């Protein structure tokens, strides 16, 4: 219907770059550590380095669990 409000089921991902220390555009590293803020980890869909080819829900659940297990 023209003029009707649009809706989207998309979930923004990869909006906050995750990369290594040598990437000046990176906001977090591979363990979710926020660059420049000691002790803060952020691990959510925004930091995924690529858009998943599956539903984002299981990816967003498993990524923090995986990283948390690796850092503890």
C-alpha positions, -999 to 999 in steps of 0.1 A, spaced: 0 0 0 17 33 -11 23 57 18 20 30 45 47 29 71 73 3 64 83 -24 88 115 -44 89 125 -76 106 161 -69 102 184 -66 132 214 -42 129 246 -61 132 283 -52 125 278 -15 134 307 -15 159 338 -30 143 354 -59 161 390 -64 151 426 -67 164 447 -40 180 462 -30 147 429 -18 132 423 19 141 386 16 131 380 -13 156 359 -5 187 363 -39 204 388 -67 201 381 -104 196 374 -108 233 349 -80 234 372 -56 252 363 -20 244 394 -1 231 405 26 255 382 15 284 399 -9 308 377 -37 322 347 -31 299 336 -59 275 307 -55 250 296 -86 231 264 -82 211 252 -82 176 267 -48 169 302 -61 173 299 -92 151 325 -88 123 301 -101 96 264 -104 92 254 -140 100 238 -161 73 213 -174 99 189 -158 123 208 -134 146 192 -147 178 213 -179 182 244 -161 171 239 -134 196 233 -159 224 263 -181 216 289 -154 208 290 -139 244 289 -174 259 318 -184 238 339 -153 246 330 -154 283 342 -190 285 374 -180 268 382 -151 291 374 -169 324 
